[in-house]
């Protein structure tokens, strides 16, 4: 349950059929650029939610629309939380429907922080660390993307203190005896 000031933003990763023998599209060349600019059909949206206590959740969305965003955020965001996002309409619609206070923070120069406390810089930093970490794999198959997101969340949670028992505990889903 995310409480207090909750930051939410999305990033996009190119759809990848890495390891498949038969591609449903024409293969890309080595530059790895999608067919369309911006958030096209070959971009997979990843929504990241993070509160100021450091609790992080990320979701691979099928589409970046109100239904998918609401399905992911509704059980996660507390009703008395303050939702900070960029100006995307899906977040303001979600906030209105669920009676959550919404602060819009634009990424223009000089407007990254509103009223000294409202920003989405923690989420944007997470995006940067996620993409930098995923670059070492030279692309991951889209069907395994959620596994990589879980792996990254575990690395973020334990940081420098990670032990093999932590990995087993996270894989099993309960504390080890």
Helices and strands as residue ranges (DSSP letters): E 5-14, E 43-51, E 56-60, H 66-73, E 82-85, H 89-98, E 101-104, H 121-135, G 142-144, H 145-158, G 159-161, H 164-172
